């Protein structure tokens, strides 16, 4: 089948050419004859920021349920974050996760190794030992607070030819906050998280990158200042990239409700931040869209904005959210969206595409119902929304790993 470029493929002849070529791939053209020309084939999406919670937190999500919900969302490759138990800070601990992936995953899963032992920011993890097993190194869920520790990690990562993937957050600036320090926060009596808690650590890291020359990627940026810092760093020729998430592009703190499904870290920011993020994806400052899929139990998300755990799920809604709210509204083109979801992440993280693709009906509308998710997580701010774009089939390495119920 060959390697996909960022263009999409549509029409009946393309699907007929695929029919029977791959194990488990078959279409009932009779049942879909009236819609076949409206279907579109996309290269498999790639998400470099997900939490599958296993080992350690199976009740929130497992490798199996996480990978299945990813397949439903059109994802054929994901990178799993290290806030697990045990933390993948050594070959021994990382192999626990790799064994689970080998046993349970229906898509390609590439785990991160942690930057520091136990993600505590005090002792450098075994980066040498993990270099051939981990996709990159990250302490996601926590920012590395020590300048000296981050500098040491960057030097080691550069020597190993690996990337540092940073959750940027200055702990001393958090002050117990849990939503954006904006108008909603002030009028509803909540504790806010200031934008500086994100962009100040990005600024620190970029200075270190300029000094050391390592490969560096910033997780889930949410502020206008972060966008501008990364734009300037790229203009200076630094080896940097970044991601944002669908919810930061289409929601802001004016959309907040007193419900845990609106609580994530970083939080939904202001309108100006959202608009700056959109400009960032348009001009290439922001390289990719990642979901930060972060499932929790129903009880953990039932305590309102103040008491709920940080995190929402996103793999099963990401494309439809972006397509409905960004492509159909004319903000970006469909080709640009596929670059952000499928092409750019693979290029940056050197993740092969192979024979991975998904087949979509872009004219079909559905209502987001978390009770129908394949993920164990149910918290999404898009619950009840009408979205366009239904995935009919996902194929990984020529094998069908997801098939929509109506086919």
N, C-alpha and C positions, 0 to 999 in steps of 0.2 A: 504493500500500500504506500510505502514511502513516508517521508517526514512532512508533516503539515507546515505550511507557513501561516501567517497570521490572518489570511483570508478565510472566509467561511465557504463551505460547499453546500449547494442545495440542488434539489430536483430529483425526480424519480430515477433517472439513469444512474446517478451516483449511488443511490441506495441499492439499486439492482446489482451494480458492480460489486458491492460489498456482500450482497446476499450469498451465503454459503461459503464465503472465502475464509471465514474465521469460525473457530469452535464456538458453538452456541449462538452464533449470529444468524438470525432469520427474521424476516418481516412478513406479516400477513398482508400482502399488497391489496388483496381483495377487500379486507376490512378497512383499509386506510386509503382506498383509491381516490376518494374525494378530497383528501388532504395531503396526499403524498408530495405534491409540488410545493407545499408550504413548509415542509420539514427541512431542517438545517443540520449539517454535520459540523461539529466543532472539535478541534484538538482537545485532548484531555486537559482539564483545568489542573493547576498546580498551586497549592496553598502552603506557603512557607511558615505558617504560624497557626498551629492547632494544639489543643490539649485533649489527649485521649485518655488521660487519668490512670493508665495502667502501666506499671504496677503501682499499687498503693491505695488507689481510690476507685476501685471497681464499681462501687455503688453510684458514682457520678457518670461514668462512661467506661467502656472497655475498648480494647483494640478492635474487637469484632464489631461492636455497635458503632464506634466512631468511623471505621472504614466503610461500613455499609451506608451510613448516612452521607459520607463523602461521595460514594459512588452514585447515590441518588441525586446528589447535587452536581454531578458531572465531573467530579474530581477523580483523577487517576493517580495523583501523587500528592503527598502531604509531608510536612516536616513537623515532628512532634516535640513540644517544649519539655524541659527537664524538671519542672516542679512536680516530682513524683516521689515515691517512697519504695525502694531506695532511690536517692538522687543519682542519675547517671554521671557520677564524677570519677569513675574508674572503669577499667575494662570489665571487671567482674559485674559491677552494677549495670553497665550498659548492656551486657549480654543477656541479662534477665529480660530486658525490654525487647531486645532483638529476637529472642526465642519466642516471646509472645507474638511478635509481629509475624514471624515465620509460620506460626501455628494458626493464627486467627484472622489475619488481615486479608481483605479481598482486593485491596489496591496497594500501590507502592508506598511504603512508609519509611521515611528517612529521619531517624532520631537525632536530636542535638545532644552533645555532651555538655555538661555544665562548665562554666568558667572557673568556679571555685568549689571547694569541698563543701558539700551540703548546701550549696548556694548561700553560704554565710558571709561571703566576701572577705574571708580572712586568710585562707590558704589556697594556693593555686591547685586546681584539680589536675588529674593525670592526663594532660593534653597530649603528651607524647604517645602514651599508650592508646588513646582513643582516636588518634588522627585518621586511621583507616576505617573506623567504624562509625564515626559521627559525621553528619553532613556539615556541621559547623559548631561553634561554641557559643553558648548563651546562658545567662542566669535569669531568663525571662520569668517574670513574676516579681523580680527584685532588681533594682539598679545596683551596680557595683559602686559603692560609695567612696572607696579609697582611690584617689588619683594614682597612687603608687601601684596598687593592685591592678588597675585597668591598664596602666602602662606596661607592667610585667606581662599581663595576658596578651596584649597586642603584640609585643615583641616575640613572644613564644608562638603565637598564631601565625605571624608573618614568617618565622623560620620554618614552620610546618606547612606553609602554603594553604592555611585555612582562614576562614572568615570569622570575625567577631560580630555577633548579632546581639544588639543591645536593647534591653528594656531600660529606658532613660527616666529616672525618677530620683529626685533629691529628697531623701527621707525627712530631713530637717524642715522642709517647707510644707510637708503634708498636714501637720497639726490636726490630725484626727478627721480630716475632710473626706468626703465620699461622693460628692458631685461637684460639678464645675462651680467655681467661685464667681457666679454671675447673678443676673437679676432674679432668676427662679430661686436660687439658693438664699438670697437675701430676703425675699418676700415671703418665703415659706419656712424660715427659721432653721435652715440646715447648715451644716459645716461644709465649707468649700475647699476644693483643691485648686490652687492657683496654677496658671499656665506656666509660670516660671519653674515649677517643680519638674516639668518636662524639658523645656528648652534650655535651661541652664546646664543640665547634664549633657545634652546634645552638644552644646557649645564647648564644654570641657573635653568631650570625647573627640570632637573634630580637631581641636588643637593637638591632641595626642596623635591622631591619625596623620596630621600634617608633619609632625615631628618624626614619627616612626615609619610611616608609609605602609601600613597594613591595610587589608581589605576589611571594610566595615559596613554594616547594615543596621539601620535603625528600625525597631519594631513600632507598629501602630502609632504613627505620629498623629497629633490631634490639634495642634495650635498653629496659628499663622506665623508665629515666630520660628517654629520648627521648620516650616516650609522654606522660609527665607534663609535660614542658616544653611540648610542643605543645598538650596539653589546656589548660594555663594560658594559653598565648598566644591560643588561640581564645577563651577566656573573657574576655580583655582586648580582644577585637574585632580582633585583627590579621588581615591578609589572608594567612593561611598555610594550607597543606595538606601532606599527606604520604602516602607509600605504604609498604607492606611487601610481602614476597614470600611465596608459598605455603610455601616451605621454613622460613621463620622462624615460621610459624604452627603447623606440625605436627611440626617436629623441634627438638631442642635438642642441647647438647653431649654428653648421655648417649647419643645415637644415633651418635656419631662412630665411624668405622672407619679403619683405616690405609690409606686409599685416596683418591686425588685427587678422586674424585667427591663427596667431602664437604668440599671446600675451596672456599670462596667468600668474597667481601669485601663487606660485613661478614660475620664468621663466624657459625655457629650458636651462639647464646648459651645461657644457663642456663634451667632450667625456669621460674623466676620471670619472666624476660624474655618467654618464650613466652606465658605466661598473661597478662601485661600487654598484649601485642600483641593477644591475643584480646579482652580487655576493650576495647581501643582500637578494634577494628573494630565491636564491639557498640554502643559509645556514640557512634560517629561521630568520635572523635578522629582515627582513621586513615581517610582518605577513600577509598582505593582499594587494590586488589591489583595489583601489577606483577610481571613475572617476573624482571626483570634477566637475561634470556636472554643468556648470555655463552659462546658456543662457542669451544672450542680444539681443536687437533689431538689425536689419540690419544696421540702421543708427549708432548705438553705436559702431559697429564693422567695420565701413567703413572708419575710420580715420587713417589708417596705424598703425605702431608700437607705435609711440609716442602718438597719440591722442585717440586710441580706448580704450574701457573699457577692463579691465582684465577679461579673462574667455573664455572657449570654451565648447562645448557640447561633451558628450562622451558616454551616456548610450546605444545608438543604434549601436555603432561601437566597444565598448570595447572588447568584446569577439573575434570578427573577427580580430581586430588589434593584440591582444595578441596571438591568435592561429596561424595567418599567420606569424608573425614576431618572435615569441618566440618558439612555439611548432613545427611548420613545419620546422624550421631551426635547430632544435635540441638543443636549449638553455635550455629548460625545458620540462618535460613530460606533456602530457595532464592531467594526474591525479594531478600533481602539480598545474597546472593552475586552476583546479576546486577547489582545496583546497584554493587557493588564492582568488578566486571570490565568492565561495559559503560556504565553510565549516569553514574556519578560522574566517571570520567576525562574523558569527553566534555564534561560540564558545566564542569569546572574548566579544561580546556585549550581550550575552545571548538572542539571537533572535531565536525563534523556527522555524523549517523548515516546519513541518506539511506535507500536501500533495501537495507540490509545486514543479513543475518541468517544464522543457522545452524540446522540441524535435528539433534536429538540423540535417541539411544536411551539413556535413563537407567537402564534395567534391564539393559543389556548390560555384562558384566564382561570385562576384558582384563588380560593380564599385560604390564607395562612391559618392552619389549624395545628397547633403544637401537639395535640393528642395523636396526630397521624405521623409524627416524626419517627424516623428510625433511630435517631439519637435518644439516649436516656434523658438528656436535657430537654426542658420544655420552655425555658425562659427566652422569649424573643420580643423586642419592642414592635415587631411587625405583625403580631397576632391580630387576626381579623381583617387584615388588609387584602385588597384585591390586586393580584399581581399577574403579569403576563410572562409566559415562558415555562413550559413543562418538559422535563427531561423524560424521554421515552426509553432510552437505552444507554448504558455505559459499557464500553469494551476496554479491557486492559490486556495488553499483549495478545490481542486476538481472541480473548475469552470474554463472554458476556458476564458481567458482574452485577448488573442491575437491569431489571426489566419492569417497566411501568405496568401497573395492574391491568389496565384496559387493553394491553397488547396480548 
